[in-house]
Amino acid sequence: MGQWVLIDCEHGNIADSEMYLAVAAVVSGGASPIVRLPAGEPWLIKRALDCGAHGLLIPMCETREQAELIMNACRY
């Protein structure tokens, strides 16, 4: 079973620069970094993916339309 670490940018006081460092540290330790964002905004999603997050946890996604917007923001 794979190892992963959640980097909580929703409830944690983590700035972008700290998120980048945390993602790199998790990867260097052999685990997958999963970033929990404060919202499903496309610019937040792109920042987390650009820094190398292997997965995202998006809070408050309650409708199909919201899920489709999040999914589309994950595509380049």
All heavy atoms as TSV, in Angstrom:
chain	resi	resn	atom	element	x	y	z
A	1	MET	N	N	0.847	-1.181	0.000
A	1	MET	CA	C	0.000	0.000	0.000
A	1	MET	C	C	0.889	1.239	0.000
A	1	MET	O	O	1.853	1.331	0.733
A	1	MET	CB	C	-0.908	-0.024	1.224
A	1	MET	CG	C	-1.788	1.198	1.335
A	1	MET	SD	S	-2.959	1.108	2.692
A	1	MET	CE	C	-4.321	0.371	1.838
A	2	GLY	N	N	0.540	2.235	-0.818
A	2	GLY	CA	C	1.334	3.447	-0.951
A	2	GLY	C	C	1.211	4.356	0.259
A	2	GLY	O	O	0.213	4.360	0.973
A	3	GLN	N	N	2.233	5.118	0.467
A	3	GLN	CA	C	2.264	6.090	1.560
A	3	GLN	C	C	1.920	7.465	1.006
A	3	GLN	O	O	2.322	7.818	-0.100
A	3	GLN	CB	C	3.653	6.127	2.192
A	3	GLN	CG	C	4.103	4.803	2.758
A	3	GLN	CD	C	3.291	4.416	3.980
A	3	GLN	OE1	O	2.964	5.249	4.804
A	3	GLN	NE2	N	2.963	3.148	4.089
A	4	TRP	N	N	1.194	8.233	1.786
A	4	TRP	CA	C	0.855	9.595	1.391
A	4	TRP	C	C	0.838	10.488	2.620
A	4	TRP	O	O	0.706	10.018	3.738
A	4	TRP	CB	C	-0.483	9.659	0.647
A	4	TRP	CG	C	-1.639	9.108	1.423
A	4	TRP	CD1	C	-2.031	7.804	1.481
A	4	TRP	CD2	C	-2.525	9.823	2.282
A	4	TRP	NE1	N	-3.123	7.673	2.306
A	4	TRP	CE2	C	-3.450	8.906	2.816
A	4	TRP	CE3	C	-2.649	11.163	2.639
A	4	TRP	CZ2	C	-4.462	9.285	3.686
A	4	TRP	CZ3	C	-3.665	11.536	3.508
A	4	TRP	CH2	C	-4.558	10.587	4.008
A	5	VAL	N	N	0.983	11.784	2.369
A	5	VAL	CA	C	0.956	12.781	3.438
A	5	VAL	C	C	0.025	13.899	2.989
A	5	VAL	O	O	0.135	14.398	1.860
A	5	VAL	CB	C	2.362	13.349	3.723
A	5	VAL	CG1	C	2.302	14.486	4.731
A	5	VAL	CG2	C	3.290	12.247	4.198
A	6	LEU	N	N	-0.880	14.303	3.871
A	6	LEU	CA	C	-1.788	15.404	3.589
A	6	LEU	C	C	-1.148	16.716	4.041
A	6	LEU	O	O	-0.749	16.853	5.192
A	6	LEU	CB	C	-3.124	15.209	4.309
A	6	LEU	CG	C	-4.143	16.313	4.083
A	6	LEU	CD1	C	-4.641	16.299	2.645
A	6	LEU	CD2	C	-5.307	16.172	5.042
A	7	ILE	N	N	-1.069	17.654	3.119
A	7	ILE	CA	C	-0.583	18.998	3.413
A	7	ILE	C	C	-1.822	19.881	3.487
A	7	ILE	O	O	-2.462	20.145	2.475
A	7	ILE	CB	C	0.405	19.475	2.337
A	7	ILE	CG1	C	1.592	18.505	2.274
A	7	ILE	CG2	C	0.859	20.905	2.613
A	7	ILE	CD1	C	2.451	18.652	1.045
A	8	ASP	N	N	-2.174	20.302	4.680
A	8	ASP	CA	C	-3.453	20.978	4.909
A	8	ASP	C	C	-3.324	22.489	4.754
A	8	ASP	O	O	-2.925	23.191	5.672
A	8	ASP	CB	C	-3.989	20.634	6.299
A	8	ASP	CG	C	-5.422	21.088	6.503
A	8	ASP	OD1	O	-5.964	21.791	5.625
A	8	ASP	OD2	O	-6.008	20.745	7.541
A	9	CYS	N	N	-3.697	22.977	3.577
A	9	CYS	CA	C	-3.681	24.419	3.307
A	9	CYS	C	C	-5.045	25.046	3.578
A	9	CYS	O	O	-5.215	26.243	3.393
A	9	CYS	CB	C	-3.275	24.674	1.857
A	9	CYS	SG	S	-1.607	24.138	1.463
A	10	GLU	N	N	-6.002	24.242	4.023
A	10	GLU	CA	C	-7.309	24.790	4.384
A	10	GLU	C	C	-7.310	25.232	5.843
A	10	GLU	O	O	-7.623	26.367	6.157
A	10	GLU	CB	C	-8.425	23.773	4.166
A	10	GLU	CG	C	-9.790	24.352	4.541
A	10	GLU	CD	C	-10.938	23.365	4.422
A	10	GLU	OE1	O	-10.701	22.152	4.332
A	10	GLU	OE2	O	-12.081	23.822	4.442
A	11	HIS	N	N	-6.969	24.343	6.745
A	11	HIS	CA	C	-7.001	24.651	8.172
A	11	HIS	C	C	-5.627	24.985	8.726
A	11	HIS	O	O	-5.526	25.551	9.799
A	11	HIS	CB	C	-7.613	23.488	8.959
A	11	HIS	CG	C	-9.038	23.238	8.600
A	11	HIS	ND1	N	-10.043	24.107	8.934
A	11	HIS	CD2	C	-9.618	22.235	7.901
A	11	HIS	CE1	C	-11.204	23.640	8.478
A	11	HIS	NE2	N	-10.968	22.517	7.844
A	12	GLY	N	N	-4.577	24.602	7.997
A	12	GLY	CA	C	-3.224	24.933	8.425
A	12	GLY	C	C	-2.844	26.315	7.936
A	12	GLY	O	O	-3.371	26.814	6.947
A	13	ASN	N	N	-1.942	26.943	8.612
A	13	ASN	CA	C	-1.468	28.276	8.231
A	13	ASN	C	C	-0.249	28.095	7.333
A	13	ASN	O	O	0.877	28.317	7.744
A	13	ASN	CB	C	-1.132	29.093	9.482
A	13	ASN	CG	C	-0.787	30.516	9.151
A	13	ASN	OD1	O	-1.091	31.008	8.074
A	13	ASN	ND2	N	-0.131	31.189	10.074
A	14	ILE	N	N	-0.508	27.678	6.079
A	14	ILE	CA	C	0.574	27.338	5.161
A	14	ILE	C	C	0.517	28.265	3.953
A	14	ILE	O	O	-0.473	28.292	3.223
A	14	ILE	CB	C	0.464	25.865	4.706
A	14	ILE	CG1	C	0.584	24.941	5.911
A	14	ILE	CG2	C	1.517	25.543	3.662
A	14	ILE	CD1	C	0.381	23.487	5.591
A	15	ALA	N	N	1.584	29.016	3.736
A	15	ALA	CA	C	1.698	29.901	2.579
A	15	ALA	C	C	2.146	29.090	1.361
A	15	ALA	O	O	2.590	27.944	1.491
A	15	ALA	CB	C	2.703	31.010	2.877
A	16	ASP	N	N	2.049	29.693	0.187
A	16	ASP	CA	C	2.466	29.015	-1.044
A	16	ASP	C	C	3.892	28.496	-0.965
A	16	ASP	O	O	4.171	27.359	-1.346
A	16	ASP	CB	C	2.354	29.958	-2.243
A	16	ASP	CG	C	1.008	29.892	-2.918
A	16	ASP	OD1	O	0.127	29.154	-2.451
A	16	ASP	OD2	O	0.836	30.589	-3.937
A	17	SER	N	N	4.807	29.337	-0.492
A	17	SER	CA	C	6.213	28.924	-0.443
A	17	SER	C	C	6.393	27.718	0.471
A	17	SER	O	O	7.189	26.817	0.174
A	17	SER	CB	C	7.101	30.075	0.019
A	17	SER	OG	O	6.722	30.514	1.309
A	18	GLU	N	N	5.646	27.674	1.554
A	18	GLU	CA	C	5.724	26.530	2.466
A	18	GLU	C	C	5.101	25.289	1.843
A	18	GLU	O	O	5.568	24.172	2.070
A	18	GLU	CB	C	5.047	26.872	3.787
A	18	GLU	CG	C	5.766	27.967	4.550
A	18	GLU	CD	C	4.928	28.576	5.648
A	18	GLU	OE1	O	3.688	28.637	5.505
A	18	GLU	OE2	O	5.519	29.011	6.650
A	19	MET	N	N	4.034	25.473	1.057
A	19	MET	CA	C	3.413	24.342	0.369
A	19	MET	C	C	4.415	23.721	-0.608
A	19	MET	O	O	4.553	22.507	-0.664
A	19	MET	CB	C	2.149	24.777	-0.368
A	19	MET	CG	C	1.494	23.657	-1.171
A	19	MET	SD	S	0.020	24.157	-2.087
A	19	MET	CE	C	0.664	25.370	-3.211
A	20	TYR	N	N	5.117	24.562	-1.369
A	20	TYR	CA	C	6.118	24.055	-2.311
A	20	TYR	C	C	7.182	23.242	-1.585
A	20	TYR	O	O	7.561	22.157	-2.029
A	20	TYR	CB	C	6.775	25.217	-3.062
A	20	TYR	CG	C	6.017	25.669	-4.287
A	20	TYR	CD1	C	4.826	26.380	-4.175
A	20	TYR	CD2	C	6.490	25.389	-5.557
A	20	TYR	CE1	C	4.126	26.793	-5.294
A	20	TYR	CE2	C	5.801	25.807	-6.691
A	20	TYR	CZ	C	4.625	26.510	-6.547
A	20	TYR	OH	O	3.938	26.914	-7.658
A	21	LEU	N	N	7.673	23.769	-0.468
A	21	LEU	CA	C	8.703	23.054	0.299
A	21	LEU	C	C	8.165	21.754	0.877
A	21	LEU	O	O	8.862	20.732	0.881
A	21	LEU	CB	C	9.244	23.955	1.416
A	21	LEU	CG	C	10.033	25.185	0.964
A	21	LEU	CD1	C	10.336	26.081	2.165
A	21	LEU	CD2	C	11.293	24.780	0.234
A	22	ALA	N	N	6.930	21.781	1.378
A	22	ALA	CA	C	6.336	20.575	1.961
A	22	ALA	C	C	6.137	19.497	0.910
A	22	ALA	O	O	6.421	18.314	1.158
A	22	ALA	CB	C	5.014	20.921	2.646
A	23	VAL	N	N	5.654	19.881	-0.266
A	23	VAL	CA	C	5.454	18.903	-1.344
A	23	VAL	C	C	6.790	18.261	-1.714
A	23	VAL	O	O	6.895	17.034	-1.832
A	23	VAL	CB	C	4.772	19.560	-2.569
A	23	VAL	CG1	C	4.880	18.680	-3.806
A	23	VAL	CG2	C	3.311	19.872	-2.257
A	24	ALA	N	N	7.817	19.069	-1.882
A	24	ALA	CA	C	9.139	18.539	-2.230
A	24	ALA	C	C	9.673	17.603	-1.142
A	24	ALA	O	O	10.260	16.556	-1.442
A	24	ALA	CB	C	10.118	19.683	-2.474
A	25	ALA	N	N	9.461	17.966	0.119
A	25	ALA	CA	C	9.940	17.133	1.229
A	25	ALA	C	C	9.223	15.784	1.254
A	25	ALA	O	O	9.846	14.740	1.471
A	25	ALA	CB	C	9.747	17.865	2.555
A	26	VAL	N	N	7.916	15.799	1.022
A	26	VAL	CA	C	7.143	14.550	1.030
A	26	VAL	C	C	7.608	13.644	-0.098
A	26	VAL	O	O	7.813	12.438	0.089
A	26	VAL	CB	C	5.626	14.853	0.943
A	26	VAL	CG1	C	4.827	13.582	0.710
A	26	VAL	CG2	C	5.154	15.558	2.200
A	27	VAL	N	N	7.792	14.217	-1.291
A	27	VAL	CA	C	8.249	13.421	-2.435
A	27	VAL	C	C	9.632	12.844	-2.162
A	27	VAL	O	O	9.889	11.670	-2.440
A	27	VAL	CB	C	8.240	14.270	-3.730
A	27	VAL	CG1	C	8.965	13.558	-4.863
A	27	VAL	CG2	C	6.819	14.600	-4.143
A	28	SER	N	N	10.526	13.654	-1.602
A	28	SER	CA	C	11.882	13.168	-1.330
A	28	SER	C	C	11.889	12.050	-0.303
A	28	SER	O	O	12.805	11.231	-0.272
A	28	SER	CB	C	12.796	14.311	-0.879
A	28	SER	OG	O	12.474	14.728	0.425
A	29	GLY	N	N	10.851	11.993	0.531
A	29	GLY	CA	C	10.731	10.921	1.513
A	29	GLY	C	C	10.050	9.672	0.964
A	29	GLY	O	O	9.869	8.697	1.686
A	30	GLY	N	N	9.655	9.708	-0.303
A	30	GLY	CA	C	9.094	8.523	-0.934
A	30	GLY	C	C	7.583	8.383	-0.822
A	30	GLY	O	O	7.026	7.335	-1.141
A	31	ALA	N	N	6.905	9.435	-0.378
A	31	ALA	CA	C	5.444	9.381	-0.249
A	31	ALA	C	C	4.805	10.323	-1.266
A	31	ALA	O	O	5.479	11.133	-1.893
A	31	ALA	CB	C	5.024	9.762	1.166
A	32	SER	N	N	3.511	10.210	-1.424
A	32	SER	CA	C	2.752	11.079	-2.318
A	32	SER	C	C	2.161	12.249	-1.533
A	32	SER	O	O	1.430	12.034	-0.571
A	32	SER	CB	C	1.608	10.306	-2.983
A	32	SER	OG	O	2.106	9.378	-3.908
A	33	PRO	N	N	2.450	13.476	-1.974
A	33	PRO	CA	C	1.859	14.630	-1.307
A	33	PRO	C	C	0.440	14.885	-1.822
A	33	PRO	O	O	0.217	15.008	-3.016
A	33	PRO	CB	C	2.794	15.777	-1.686
A	33	PRO	CG	C	3.384	15.362	-2.995
A	33	PRO	CD	C	3.429	13.870	-2.984
A	34	ILE	N	N	-0.502	14.949	-0.907
A	34	ILE	CA	C	-1.884	15.296	-1.211
A	34	ILE	C	C	-2.129	16.655	-0.570
A	34	ILE	O	O	-1.908	16.831	0.634
A	34	ILE	CB	C	-2.880	14.261	-0.635
A	34	ILE	CG1	C	-2.491	12.835	-1.053
A	34	ILE	CG2	C	-4.307	14.616	-1.023
A	34	ILE	CD1	C	-2.488	12.570	-2.537
A	35	VAL	N	N	-2.558	17.631	-1.353
A	35	VAL	CA	C	-2.745	18.985	-0.853
A	35	VAL	C	C	-4.237	19.254	-0.663
A	35	VAL	O	O	-5.030	19.083	-1.582
A	35	VAL	CB	C	-2.125	20.031	-1.808
A	35	VAL	CG1	C	-2.429	21.446	-1.333
A	35	VAL	CG2	C	-0.622	19.825	-1.916
A	36	ARG	N	N	-4.587	19.659	0.553
A	36	ARG	CA	C	-5.960	20.067	0.852
A	36	ARG	C	C	-6.024	21.584	0.711
A	36	ARG	O	O	-5.364	22.316	1.448
A	36	ARG	CB	C	-6.349	19.663	2.271
A	36	ARG	CG	C	-7.762	20.065	2.622
A	36	ARG	CD	C	-8.103	19.609	4.017
A	36	ARG	NE	N	-9.507	19.876	4.295
A	36	ARG	CZ	C	-10.156	19.374	5.316
A	36	ARG	NH1	N	-9.539	18.576	6.167
A	36	ARG	NH2	N	-11.418	19.654	5.496
A	37	LEU	N	N	-6.818	22.021	-0.255
A	37	LEU	CA	C	-6.925	23.446	-0.545
A	37	LEU	C	C	-8.055	24.088	0.253
A	37	LEU	O	O	-8.993	23.401	0.657
A	37	LEU	CB	C	-7.171	23.645	-2.043
A	37	LEU	CG	C	-6.026	23.181	-2.949
A	37	LEU	CD1	C	-6.452	23.240	-4.407
A	37	LEU	CD2	C	-4.791	24.014	-2.706
A	38	PRO	N	N	-8.016	25.410	0.421
A	38	PRO	CA	C	-9.097	26.075	1.141
A	38	PRO	C	C	-10.378	26.198	0.327
A	38	PRO	O	O	-11.455	26.407	0.883
A	38	PRO	CB	C	-8.522	27.453	1.469
A	38	PRO	CG	C	-7.402	27.654	0.532
A	38	PRO	CD	C	-6.895	26.297	0.157
A	39	ALA	N	N	-10.268	26.064	-1.007
A	39	ALA	CA	C	-11.442	26.176	-1.882
A	39	ALA	C	C	-11.100	25.565	-3.235
A	39	ALA	O	O	-9.941	25.299	-3.528
A	39	ALA	CB	C	-11.838	27.643	-2.052
A	40	GLY	N	N	-12.114	25.383	-4.046
A	40	GLY	CA	C	-11.930	24.788	-5.366
A	40	GLY	C	C	-11.694	25.809	-6.461
A	40	GLY	O	O	-12.073	25.578	-7.608
A	41	GLU	N	N	-11.057	26.913	-6.129
A	41	GLU	CA	C	-10.783	27.948	-7.118
A	41	GLU	C	C	-9.713	27.470	-8.098
A	41	GLU	O	O	-8.691	26.914	-7.676
A	41	GLU	CB	C	-10.301	29.229	-6.424
A	41	GLU	CG	C	-11.320	29.854	-5.497
A	41	GLU	CD	C	-12.548	30.354	-6.237
A	41	GLU	OE1	O	-12.414	30.826	-7.379
A	41	GLU	OE2	O	-13.641	30.255	-5.661
A	42	PRO	N	N	-9.922	27.701	-9.392
A	42	PRO	CA	C	-8.939	27.228	-10.388
A	42	PRO	C	C	-7.513	27.695	-10.129
A	42	PRO	O	O	-6.572	26.923	-10.294
A	42	PRO	CB	C	-9.484	27.790	-11.707
A	42	PRO	CG	C	-10.959	27.864	-11.492
A	42	PRO	CD	C	-11.108	28.278	-10.048
A	43	TRP	N	N	-7.325	28.927	-9.681
A	43	TRP	CA	C	-5.955	29.414	-9.458
A	43	TRP	C	C	-5.287	28.679	-8.303
A	43	TRP	O	O	-4.072	28.442	-8.331
A	43	TRP	CB	C	-5.919	30.926	-9.268
A	43	TRP	CG	C	-6.549	31.427	-8.006
A	43	TRP	CD1	C	-7.861	31.708	-7.795
A	43	TRP	CD2	C	-5.879	31.693	-6.771
A	43	TRP	NE1	N	-8.059	32.146	-6.499
A	43	TRP	CE2	C	-6.864	32.147	-5.856
A	43	TRP	CE3	C	-4.562	31.606	-6.362
A	43	TRP	CZ2	C	-6.543	32.507	-4.555
A	43	TRP	CZ3	C	-4.258	31.969	-5.060
A	43	TRP	CH2	C	-5.242	32.414	-4.174
A	44	LEU	N	N	-6.051	28.286	-7.289
A	44	LEU	CA	C	-5.482	27.506	-6.180
A	44	LEU	C	C	-5.120	26.101	-6.646
A	44	LEU	O	O	-4.081	25.554	-6.270
A	44	LEU	CB	C	-6.479	27.423	-5.030
A	44	LEU	CG	C	-6.747	28.693	-4.241
A	44	LEU	CD1	C	-7.915	28.493	-3.276
A	44	LEU	CD2	C	-5.496	29.122	-3.491
A	45	ILE	N	N	-5.998	25.518	-7.447
A	45	ILE	CA	C	-5.756	24.172	-7.971
A	45	ILE	C	C	-4.489	24.161	-8.817
A	45	ILE	O	O	-3.633	23.285	-8.669
A	45	ILE	CB	C	-6.980	23.689	-8.775
A	45	ILE	CG1	C	-8.155	23.456	-7.825
A	45	ILE	CG2	C	-6.652	22.452	-9.591
A	45	ILE	CD1	C	-9.492	23.242	-8.511
A	46	LYS	N	N	-4.353	25.129	-9.698
A	46	LYS	CA	C	-3.176	25.186	-10.569
A	46	LYS	C	C	-1.887	25.371	-9.773
A	46	LYS	O	O	-0.873	24.754	-10.087
A	46	LYS	CB	C	-3.346	26.293	-11.603
A	46	LYS	CG	C	-4.422	25.957	-12.619
A	46	LYS	CD	C	-4.542	27.003	-13.675
A	46	LYS	CE	C	-5.699	26.816	-14.614
A	46	LYS	NZ	N	-6.110	25.510	-14.964
A	47	ARG	N	N	-1.913	26.185	-8.733
A	47	ARG	CA	C	-0.709	26.372	-7.902
A	47	ARG	C	C	-0.288	25.059	-7.241
A	47	ARG	O	O	0.888	24.724	-7.194
A	47	ARG	CB	C	-0.936	27.435	-6.842
A	47	ARG	CG	C	-0.883	28.828	-7.376
A	47	ARG	CD	C	-1.079	29.821	-6.234
A	47	ARG	NE	N	-1.158	31.159	-6.741
A	47	ARG	CZ	C	-0.231	32.083	-6.512
A	47	ARG	NH1	N	0.820	31.801	-5.788
A	47	ARG	NH2	N	-0.375	33.293	-7.000
A	48	ALA	N	N	-1.265	24.336	-6.709
A	48	ALA	CA	C	-0.933	23.075	-6.031
A	48	ALA	C	C	-0.401	22.048	-7.028
A	48	ALA	O	O	0.574	21.341	-6.739
A	48	ALA	CB	C	-2.164	22.538	-5.313
A	49	LEU	N	N	-1.002	21.967	-8.197
A	49	LEU	CA	C	-0.525	21.018	-9.198
A	49	LEU	C	C	0.829	21.440	-9.751
A	49	LEU	O	O	1.688	20.595	-10.000
A	49	LEU	CB	C	-1.554	20.869	-10.321
A	49	LEU	CG	C	-2.866	20.208	-9.906
A	49	LEU	CD1	C	-3.855	20.207	-11.076
A	49	LEU	CD2	C	-2.642	18.796	-9.388
A	50	ASP	N	N	1.032	22.744	-9.944
A	50	ASP	CA	C	2.320	23.236	-10.436
A	50	ASP	C	C	3.463	22.915	-9.486
A	50	ASP	O	O	4.592	22.716	-9.919
A	50	ASP	CB	C	2.281	24.749	-10.670
A	50	ASP	CG	C	1.542	25.142	-11.934
A	50	ASP	OD1	O	1.251	24.257	-12.767
A	50	ASP	OD2	O	1.225	26.344	-12.074
A	51	CYS	N	N	3.179	22.864	-8.192
A	51	CYS	CA	C	4.261	22.575	-7.241
A	51	CYS	C	C	4.516	21.078	-7.104
A	51	CYS	O	O	5.437	20.686	-6.411
A	51	CYS	CB	C	3.998	23.232	-5.890
A	51	CYS	SG	S	2.875	22.372	-4.798
A	52	GLY	N	N	3.696	20.247	-7.769
A	52	GLY	CA	C	3.967	18.811	-7.788
A	52	GLY	C	C	3.068	17.953	-6.934
A	52	GLY	O	O	3.384	16.780	-6.706
A	53	ALA	N	N	1.956	18.488	-6.465
A	53	ALA	CA	C	1.033	17.665	-5.676
A	53	ALA	C	C	0.585	16.456	-6.499
A	53	ALA	O	O	0.301	16.578	-7.692
A	53	ALA	CB	C	-0.186	18.490	-5.268
A	54	HIS	N	N	0.544	15.301	-5.872
A	54	HIS	CA	C	0.090	14.078	-6.544
A	54	HIS	C	C	-1.424	13.948	-6.516
A	54	HIS	O	O	-1.993	13.182	-7.289
A	54	HIS	CB	C	0.706	12.851	-5.884
A	54	HIS	CG	C	2.175	12.738	-6.100
A	54	HIS	ND1	N	2.892	11.625	-5.707
A	54	HIS	CD2	C	3.083	13.582	-6.656
A	54	HIS	CE1	C	4.171	11.792	-6.012
A	54	HIS	NE2	N	4.311	12.974	-6.589
A	55	GLY	N	N	-2.054	14.678	-5.620
A	55	GLY	CA	C	-3.508	14.647	-5.510
A	55	GLY	C	C	-3.986	15.861	-4.751
A	55	GLY	O	O	-3.201	16.546	-4.088
A	56	LEU	N	N	-5.282	16.130	-4.877
A	56	LEU	CA	C	-5.886	17.278	-4.212
A	56	LEU	C	C	-7.097	16.838	-3.410
A	56	LEU	O	O	-7.822	15.935	-3.831
A	56	LEU	CB	C	-6.336	18.327	-5.235
A	56	LEU	CG	C	-5.282	18.871	-6.177
A	56	LEU	CD1	C	-5.925	19.784	-7.212
A	56	LEU	CD2	C	-4.199	19.608	-5.416
A	57	LEU	N	N	-7.311	17.494	-2.300
A	57	LEU	CA	C	-8.531	17.327	-1.518
A	57	LEU	C	C	-9.208	18.687	-1.534
A	57	LEU	O	O	-8.642	19.670	-1.063
A	57	LEU	CB	C	-8.201	16.898	-0.082
A	57	LEU	CG	C	-9.413	16.605	0.770
A	57	LEU	CD1	C	-9.840	15.162	0.540
A	57	LEU	CD2	C	-9.102	16.817	2.218
A	58	ILE	N	N	-10.397	18.737	-2.123
A	58	ILE	CA	C	-11.111	19.997	-2.282
A	58	ILE	C	C	-12.330	19.990	-1.364
A	58	ILE	O	O	-13.203	19.136	-1.505
A	58	ILE	CB	C	-11.567	20.197	-3.743
A	58	ILE	CG1	C	-10.429	19.972	-4.737
A	58	ILE	CG2	C	-12.221	21.566	-3.911
A	58	ILE	CD1	C	-9.340	20.994	-4.704
A	59	PRO	N	N	-12.413	20.942	-0.438
A	59	PRO	CA	C	-13.555	20.988	0.480
A	59	PRO	C	C	-14.790	21.580	-0.186
A	59	PRO	O	O	-14.697	22.293	-1.186
A	59	PRO	CB	C	-13.052	21.899	1.598
A	59	PRO	CG	C	-12.123	22.834	0.902
A	59	PRO	CD	C	-11.460	22.004	-0.161
A	60	MET	N	N	-15.928	21.286	0.395
A	60	MET	CA	C	-17.196	21.910	0.024
A	60	MET	C	C	-17.602	21.690	-1.433
A	60	MET	O	O	-18.272	22.523	-2.024
A	60	MET	CB	C	-17.173	23.403	0.345
A	60	MET	CG	C	-16.765	23.742	1.779
A	60	MET	SD	S	-17.839	23.020	3.032
A	60	MET	CE	C	-19.275	24.032	2.820
A	61	CYS	N	N	-17.233	20.581	-2.010
A	61	CYS	CA	C	-17.682	20.231	-3.353
A	61	CYS	C	C	-18.981	19.445	-3.169
A	61	CYS	O	O	-18.956	18.296	-2.731
A	61	CYS	CB	C	-16.631	19.406	-4.086
A	61	CYS	SG	S	-17.159	18.938	-5.744
A	62	GLU	N	N	-20.089	20.081	-3.508
A	62	GLU	CA	C	-21.386	19.496	-3.177
A	62	GLU	C	C	-22.274	19.214	-4.380
A	62	GLU	O	O	-23.331	18.604	-4.232
A	62	GLU	CB	C	-22.113	20.429	-2.201
A	62	GLU	CG	C	-21.347	20.599	-0.901
A	62	GLU	CD	C	-21.914	21.672	0.000
A	62	GLU	OE1	O	-22.696	22.519	-0.470
A	62	GLU	OE2	O	-21.556	21.658	1.200
A	63	THR	N	N	-21.874	19.668	-5.561
A	63	THR	CA	C	-22.717	19.446	-6.733
A	63	THR	C	C	-21.884	18.905	-7.892
A	63	THR	O	O	-20.654	19.024	-7.902
A	63	THR	CB	C	-23.390	20.751	-7.204
A	63	THR	OG1	O	-22.382	21.655	-7.698
A	63	THR	CG2	C	-24.185	21.412	-6.076
A	64	ARG	N	N	-22.576	18.352	-8.842
A	64	ARG	CA	C	-21.904	17.859	-10.046
A	64	ARG	C	C	-21.208	19.011	-10.775
A	64	ARG	O	O	-20.095	18.861	-11.277
A	64	ARG	CB	C	-22.922	17.187	-10.966
A	64	ARG	CG	C	-22.331	16.713	-12.253
A	64	ARG	CD	C	-23.385	16.151	-13.170
A	64	ARG	NE	N	-22.761	15.818	-14.438
A	64	ARG	CZ	C	-23.098	14.801	-15.170
A	64	ARG	NH1	N	-24.072	14.012	-14.801
A	64	ARG	NH2	N	-22.481	14.577	-16.304
A	65	GLU	N	N	-21.863	20.158	-10.831
A	65	GLU	CA	C	-21.299	21.311	-11.522
A	65	GLU	C	C	-19.986	21.754	-10.867
A	65	GLU	O	O	-19.016	22.080	-11.554
A	65	GLU	CB	C	-22.302	22.475	-11.545
A	65	GLU	CG	C	-23.499	22.229	-12.432
A	65	GLU	CD	C	-24.553	21.296	-11.830
A	65	GLU	OE1	O	-24.580	21.090	-10.590
A	65	GLU	OE2	O	-25.349	20.734	-12.613
A	66	GLN	N	N	-19.963	21.774	-9.537
A	66	GLN	CA	C	-18.731	22.132	-8.830
A	66	GLN	C	C	-17.630	21.113	-9.131
A	66	GLN	O	O	-16.475	21.492	-9.351
A	66	GLN	CB	C	-18.975	22.211	-7.332
A	66	GLN	CG	C	-19.804	23.397	-6.904
A	66	GLN	CD	C	-20.206	23.313	-5.440
A	66	GLN	OE1	O	-20.451	22.229	-4.906
A	66	GLN	NE2	N	-20.294	24.469	-4.798
A	67	ALA	N	N	-17.984	19.846	-9.137
A	67	ALA	CA	C	-17.000	18.794	-9.418
A	67	ALA	C	C	-16.442	18.938	-10.832
A	67	ALA	O	O	-15.236	18.752	-11.058
A	67	ALA	CB	C	-17.626	17.423	-9.230
A	68	GLU	N	N	-17.305	19.279	-11.788
A	68	GLU	CA	C	-16.842	19.454	-13.164
A	68	GLU	C	C	-15.915	20.658	-13.286
A	68	GLU	O	O	-14.920	20.599	-14.011
A	68	GLU	CB	C	-18.036	19.591	-14.104
A	68	GLU	CG	C	-18.770	18.280	-14.302
A	68	GLU	CD	C	-20.054	18.408	-15.105
A	68	GLU	OE1	O	-20.540	19.545	-15.328
A	68	GLU	OE2	O	-20.585	17.349	-15.506
A	69	LEU	N	N	-16.205	21.747	-12.579
A	69	LEU	CA	C	-15.320	22.915	-12.597
A	69	LEU	C	C	-13.951	22.569	-12.013
A	69	LEU	O	O	-12.913	22.976	-12.544
A	69	LEU	CB	C	-15.949	24.075	-11.827
A	69	LEU	CG	C	-17.139	24.752	-12.498
A	69	LEU	CD1	C	-17.798	25.744	-11.537
A	69	LEU	CD2	C	-16.721	25.440	-13.774
A	70	ILE	N	N	-13.949	21.805	-10.919
A	70	ILE	CA	C	-12.688	21.385	-10.301
A	70	ILE	C	C	-11.914	20.486	-11.255
A	70	ILE	O	O	-10.713	20.667	-11.456
A	70	ILE	CB	C	-12.965	20.673	-8.965
A	70	ILE	CG1	C	-13.465	21.697	-7.934
A	70	ILE	CG2	C	-11.731	19.939	-8.463
A	70	ILE	CD1	C	-14.075	21.081	-6.695
A	71	MET	N	N	-12.608	19.526	-11.857
A	71	MET	CA	C	-11.964	18.609	-12.793
A	71	MET	C	C	-11.348	19.376	-13.969
A	71	MET	O	O	-10.210	19.126	-14.372
A	71	MET	CB	C	-12.964	17.589	-13.308
A	71	MET	CG	C	-12.397	16.581	-14.269
A	71	MET	SD	S	-13.638	15.471	-14.912
A	71	MET	CE	C	-14.626	16.593	-15.898
A	72	ASN	N	N	-12.088	20.333	-14.517
A	72	ASN	CA	C	-11.589	21.117	-15.647
A	72	ASN	C	C	-10.401	21.972	-15.248
A	72	ASN	O	O	-9.485	22.174	-16.060
A	72	ASN	CB	C	-12.711	21.983	-16.235
A	72	ASN	CG	C	-13.739	21.146	-16.974
A	72	ASN	OD1	O	-13.440	20.071	-17.487
A	72	ASN	ND2	N	-14.954	21.640	-17.020
A	73	ALA	N	N	-10.371	22.463	-14.024
A	73	ALA	CA	C	-9.233	23.267	-13.552
A	73	ALA	C	C	-7.977	22.421	-13.412
A	73	ALA	O	O	-6.869	22.958	-13.439
A	73	ALA	CB	C	-9.575	23.931	-12.231
A	74	CYS	N	N	-8.129	21.112	-13.293
A	74	CYS	CA	C	-6.980	20.221	-13.158
A	74	CYS	C	C	-6.339	19.883	-14.494
A	74	CYS	O	O	-5.253	19.316	-14.536
A	74	CYS	CB	C	-7.386	18.919	-12.457
A	74	CYS	SG	S	-7.815	19.130	-10.719
A	75	ARG	N	N	-6.999	20.236	-15.562
A	75	ARG	CA	C	-6.451	19.961	-16.912
A	75	ARG	C	C	-5.689	21.166	-17.411
A	75	ARG	O	O	-6.080	22.297	-17.204
A	75	ARG	CB	C	-7.605	19.666	-17.866
A	75	ARG	CG	C	-8.320	18.408	-17.518
A	75	ARG	CD	C	-9.344	18.099	-18.591
A	75	ARG	NE	N	-10.017	16.856	-18.256
A	75	ARG	CZ	C	-11.284	16.629	-18.484
A	75	ARG	NH1	N	-12.028	17.542	-19.089
A	75	ARG	NH2	N	-11.829	15.479	-18.165
A	76	TYR	N	N	-4.605	20.872	-18.110
A	76	TYR	CA	C	-3.806	21.968	-18.695
A	76	TYR	C	C	-4.138	22.105	-20.154
A	76	TYR	O	O	-4.405	21.207	-20.858
A	76	TYR	CB	C	-2.321	21.696	-18.519
A	76	TYR	CG	C	-1.874	21.826	-17.089
A	76	TYR	CD1	C	-1.607	20.712	-16.324
A	76	TYR	CD2	C	-1.745	23.077	-16.516
A	76	TYR	CE1	C	-1.200	20.841	-15.005
A	76	TYR	CE2	C	-1.337	23.209	-15.208
A	76	TYR	CZ	C	-1.062	22.086	-14.466
A	76	TYR	OH	O	-0.662	22.226	-13.173
